[in-house]
Amino acid sequence: MAKKIAMLFPYAPSYREAIYKLMDKELDVDWFFCGNAKRNLKLFDYSLLKHCDLSMEETKVLGTVVYYKGIKKLNLQRYDAIICPGVIRSLSEWWLLQRMGKGMNYSKIYLWTHGWYGKESRFQKIVKKFFFKKVDGFFLYGNYAKSEMIKNGFDARKLHVIRNSLDYDKQLELRNSIVESNIYKEHFKNDFPTVVFIGRLTSVKKLDQIVKAVGILKQKGENYNIAFVGDGEMRQLLEAEVAKYQLRDNTWFYGACFDEKTNAELIYNADLCVAPGNIGLTAMHVLMFGCPAISHNNFKRQMPEFESIIPGQTGDFFEYDNVDDLARSISRWFALKSGCREEVRKTCYKEIDDYWNPHYQLNLIKKVFEGK
């Protein structure tokens, strides 16, 4: 018999649309979100889900501590499994965990969460262990978090690596129709390899490190182009850095692009993505269209999608905040992969096709809940 599942989250980002719609289609799921929750990102269109309850209200208590007003009115005991995000600053999730075994004997609670970063203080570890102790299972974004939790005494059998995903099926259609073009050759009027970054140009991305690294390599006689696909607060600073390193003729500020077909062409025809800050969803985006990625190696501060980067295959890592090492990593990549562009594309495709997509995620959920 199929399990009845409650998905209880304060909000849903739009990038979750594909996996949520797939779950809604193939599983018996009811959805609960805070109808008033606001975030500085595009949210999911909840009307796309069959059974969606927006009656909860996210209410601030003190600082970042919140509770979900109305959660106690929900008939949650009728679900076999309740999936929450594992927000420790949510009093409602603390309440829900304490309810396990007290009137909710048959419901199991799962957290779809980062789990463990590896940078927790002693106090944070104590709080997390207490918070997690009644959880029946975890859907974790990566194997790094799973390894850290095992080190901290958690049962490996409760830890399920669900990874992350974007709109894989739509992107796959684009990937299957894309063709190689001279978009960069025509713009730059040269045959130099092109390093791309796609996303908001913000300070946390540390994009000046790309310019500095390419500038260092230029001084050594290695020439590369840079394409920034996106806009944001750091554009003027980056333009100044580009001028400083005499890279105006080799840098393209393409601007923000919301057409995925164009983004796919820009990614597919680039040679390497460099994300000096936390790479996050950018890793899945570029690998999907066959572009390898380089990011930093301080995994305690990374986002879980860094695990899609397999050194020497789908990209590489450089020493955190070390621009000289970033330059070496870029140079080394092109030295090792010269003439192997199509092989690299296929390796990037395989990583996403095997693990970082909604179908992988759905199959894992089914395996956990239905034994399939």
C-alpha positions in Angstrom: 0.0 0.0 0.0 1.4 3.4 -1.0 2.4 5.7 1.9 0.5 8.9 2.5 3.0 11.7 2.7 2.7 15.3 4.0 5.3 17.8 2.7 5.4 20.6 5.3 7.7 23.5 4.3 7.5 27.3 4.9 7.9 27.9 1.2 9.1 26.3 -2.1 11.6 27.9 -4.5 10.7 27.8 -8.1 13.7 25.5 -9.0 11.9 22.7 -7.1 9.0 22.7 -9.6 10.1 19.6 -11.6 10.6 17.3 -8.6 7.5 18.5 -6.8 5.3 18.1 -9.8 6.8 14.6 -10.3 6.1 13.7 -6.7 2.6 15.1 -7.0 1.9 12.9 -10.0 3.4 9.6 -8.8 3.0 9.7 -5.0 0.1 10.3 -2.6 1.3 13.7 -1.3 -0.5 16.6 0.4 1.4 19.9 0.5 1.5 22.4 3.3 3.2 25.8 3.0 3.0 29.1 4.8 0.9 31.2 2.5 2.5 34.4 3.7 6.1 33.4 3.4 8.3 35.7 1.4 11.9 35.2 0.2 14.3 37.1 -2.0 13.9 34.5 -4.8 11.3 33.3 -7.2 8.7 31.0 -5.5 7.0 28.0 -6.9 3.4 28.3 -8.3 1.5 26.3 -5.7 -1.5 26.1 -7.9 0.3 23.4 -10.0 -0.1 21.0 -7.1 -3.2 18.9 -6.6 -3.7 19.1 -2.8 -2.0 22.2 -1.4 -2.8 23.9 1.9 -1.5 27.5 2.4 -3.3 28.1 5.7 -0.1 28.2 7.8 1.5 31.6 8.5 5.2 32.1 9.1 5.5 34.3 12.2 8.7 35.7 13.6 9.2 35.2 17.4 12.6 36.7 18.1 15.3 37.5 15.6 15.4 34.6 13.1 13.3 32.3 15.3 9.9 31.5 13.7 6.8 29.4 14.1 4.2 28.3 11.6 0.9 29.7 13.0 -1.9 27.2 12.3 0.2 24.0 12.2 -1.6 22.6 15.3 -4.9 22.7 13.3 -3.6 20.4 10.6 -4.6 16.8 10.8 -1.0 15.5 10.5 -1.5 12.3 12.4 -3.3 10.8 9.3 0.0 10.7 7.4 2.4 7.8 7.2 5.3 10.2 6.7 5.8 13.9 7.2 8.7 15.6 5.4 10.1 18.9 6.8 13.1 21.0 5.9 14.8 20.6 9.3 14.9 24.3 10.2 16.3 24.4 13.7 15.1 28.0 14.3 11.5 26.9 13.6 9.6 26.3 16.9 7.0 24.5 14.9 9.4 21.8 13.8 10.6 21.4 17.4 6.9 21.0 18.4 6.3 18.4 15.7 9.3 16.4 16.7 8.2 16.3 20.3 4.7 15.1 19.1 6.2 11.9 17.7 4.9 9.1 20.0 2.4 11.4 21.7 -0.8 11.1 19.7 1.1 10.6 16.4 2.3 7.0 17.0 2.1 5.9 13.4 3.6 9.0 11.6 7.2 9.0 10.8 9.1 12.2 10.3 11.8 12.8 7.7 13.9 15.9 7.1 14.9 17.0 3.6 17.9 19.0 4.7 21.6 19.9 4.4 22.0 17.9 7.6 25.6 18.7 8.6 28.1 21.2 7.2 31.2 20.2 9.1 31.7 23.7 10.5 29.3 23.5 13.5 30.5 24.7 16.8 30.3 22.4 19.9 27.1 24.1 20.9 25.6 23.8 17.4 26.4 20.1 17.4 24.7 19.6 20.7 21.6 21.4 19.5 21.5 19.5 16.2 21.9 16.1 17.8 19.1 16.8 20.2 16.9 18.2 17.4 17.6 15.2 15.1 17.3 12.4 17.7 13.6 11.7 17.0 13.9 11.9 13.2 13.1 8.6 11.4 15.1 9.5 8.3 17.0 12.2 6.4 17.0 13.1 2.7 20.4 14.7 2.4 21.7 16.9 -0.5 25.1 15.1 -0.6 27.4 12.3 0.5 29.6 14.9 2.3 26.8 15.6 4.8 26.1 11.9 5.1 29.8 11.2 6.0 29.8 14.1 8.5 26.7 12.8 10.2 28.0 9.3 10.4 31.2 10.7 12.1 28.8 12.4 14.6 27.1 9.1 15.5 24.1 9.0 13.2 22.8 5.7 11.9 23.8 5.4 8.2 20.6 3.4 7.5 18.6 6.6 8.2 20.7 8.7 5.8 19.5 8.9 2.2 21.4 11.0 -0.4 18.7 12.7 -2.5 21.0 15.3 -4.1 19.3 18.2 -6.0 17.9 19.0 -9.4 16.7 21.6 -11.8 14.1 21.3 -14.6 15.9 18.3 -16.1 13.4 17.2 -18.7 13.0 20.7 -20.3 16.8 21.1 -20.2 17.3 17.7 -21.8 15.1 18.7 -24.7 17.3 21.8 -25.2 20.5 19.7 -24.9 19.3 17.2 -27.5 18.7 20.0 -30.0 21.7 22.1 -29.3 24.5 22.4 -31.9 28.0 23.8 -31.6 28.3 27.4 -32.7 30.9 30.1 -33.1 29.2 32.5 -30.7 32.4 33.2 -28.8 34.7 33.2 -31.8 32.5 35.7 -33.5 32.3 38.0 -30.5 35.9 37.9 -29.4 37.5 37.5 -32.9 39.9 34.9 -31.5 40.2 31.2 -30.8 41.1 31.4 -27.2 39.3 29.1 -24.7 36.3 30.7 -23.0 35.7 30.7 -19.3 32.1 31.3 -18.4 30.2 32.3 -15.2 26.4 32.3 -15.3 24.4 33.8 -12.4 24.0 37.0 -10.4 27.1 39.2 -10.2 27.3 39.5 -6.4 30.1 39.9 -4.0 29.6 36.5 -2.4 30.4 34.9 -5.7 34.0 36.3 -5.6 34.0 36.9 -9.3 37.0 39.2 -9.2 39.1 36.1 -8.7 38.2 35.0 -12.2 39.5 38.2 -13.7 42.7 38.1 -11.5 43.4 34.5 -12.4 43.0 35.1 -16.1 45.1 38.2 -15.8 47.9 36.2 -14.1 47.8 33.6 -16.9 47.9 36.4 -19.6 51.1 37.7 -18.1 52.5 34.1 -18.5 51.5 34.0 -22.1 48.3 32.0 -21.7 45.2 33.7 -23.2 41.6 33.1 -22.3 38.3 34.8 -22.8 35.8 35.5 -20.0 32.0 35.6 -20.4 29.8 36.8 -17.5 26.2 35.8 -18.2 24.3 37.8 -15.6 24.1 41.2 -14.0 24.3 42.5 -10.5 25.9 44.8 -7.9 29.5 43.7 -8.8 29.5 44.6 -12.4 31.2 48.0 -12.1 33.9 46.6 -9.8 34.5 43.7 -12.3 34.7 46.2 -15.2 37.4 48.0 -13.2 39.3 44.8 -12.6 39.0 43.9 -16.3 40.5 47.2 -17.2 43.3 46.8 -14.6 44.4 43.5 -16.1 44.0 44.7 -19.7 41.3 42.2 -20.5 38.7 44.4 -22.1 39.0 42.7 -25.5 38.8 39.3 -23.8 35.8 39.9 -21.5 32.1 39.9 -22.4 29.5 41.2 -20.0 26.6 39.5 -21.7 24.1 40.6 -19.1 21.2 38.8 -17.6 19.5 36.2 -19.8 16.2 34.6 -18.9 15.9 32.6 -22.1 17.1 29.1 -21.3 17.8 28.2 -25.0 20.3 31.1 -25.2 21.8 30.1 -21.8 22.2 26.6 -23.1 24.1 27.8 -26.2 26.3 30.0 -24.1 27.1 27.2 -21.6 27.5 24.5 -24.3 30.0 26.5 -26.4 32.1 27.7 -23.4 35.1 25.6 -22.4 35.0 25.9 -18.6 32.8 27.4 -15.9 34.6 29.0 -13.0 32.7 29.8 -9.7 35.3 31.0 -7.1 32.6 31.3 -4.4 30.1 28.6 -3.5 29.0 27.0 -6.8 25.6 25.7 -5.7 23.0 25.2 -8.5 25.4 26.6 -11.1 27.2 23.3 -11.1 24.1 21.4 -12.2 23.2 24.0 -14.7 26.5 24.0 -16.5 27.2 20.3 -16.3 23.7 19.7 -17.8 24.9 21.4 -21.0 28.3 19.8 -21.0 30.5 22.5 -19.5 32.9 21.4 -16.7 33.3 23.5 -13.6 36.0 24.7 -11.2 35.2 25.9 -7.7 36.9 26.1 -4.3 37.9 23.2 -2.1 36.6 24.4 1.3 33.8 21.9 1.4 32.6 23.1 4.9 31.7 26.4 3.2 30.5 24.9 -0.1 27.0 24.2 -1.3 26.2 20.5 -1.7 26.2 20.6 -5.5 30.0 20.7 -5.4 29.9 16.9 -5.3 28.9 16.9 -9.0 32.5 18.1 -9.7 34.7 15.0 -10.1 38.3 16.2 -10.3 39.8 15.6 -13.7 36.5 14.5 -15.2 33.7 17.1 -14.7 36.0 19.9 -13.4 38.3 20.6 -10.6 38.9 22.4 -7.3 41.3 25.1 -6.3 42.5 26.2 -2.8 40.0 28.4 -1.2 40.6 32.1 -1.8 43.9 31.4 -3.5 43.9 33.2 -6.8 47.3 31.8 -7.9 46.0 28.3 -7.3 42.9 29.2 -9.3 45.1 30.3 -12.2 47.1 27.0 -11.9 43.9 25.0 -11.9 42.6 26.7 -15.0 45.9 26.2 -16.8 46.2 22.6 -15.7 42.6 21.8 -16.8 43.3 23.0 -20.4 46.7 21.3 -20.5 45.1 18.0 -19.5 42.0 18.2 -21.5 43.3 19.7 -24.8 41.4 18.1 -27.7 39.0 16.3 -25.3 36.1 18.7 -25.4 33.4 16.2 -26.6 34.6 13.6 -24.2 34.3 16.1 -21.3 30.8 17.0 -22.5 29.7 13.4 -22.3 31.2 12.9 -18.9 29.3 16.0 -17.6 26.1 14.8 -19.1 26.5 11.4 -17.4 26.9 12.9 -14.0 23.7 14.9 -14.2 21.8 12.1 -16.0 22.8 9.5 -13.3 22.3 11.5 -10.1 21.3 15.2 -10.3 17.7 15.0 -11.7 14.1 14.7 -10.5 13.9 11.0 -11.6 16.8 10.0 -9.5 15.2 11.8 -6.5 11.7 10.3 -7.1 13.2 6.8 -7.3 15.0 7.3 -4.0 11.9 8.5 -2.3 10.0 5.5 -3.6 12.7 3.2 -2.4 12.6 4.7 1.1 8.8 4.7 1.5 7.7 1.9 -0.7 10.7 -0.4 -0.8 11.0 -0.1 -4.6 
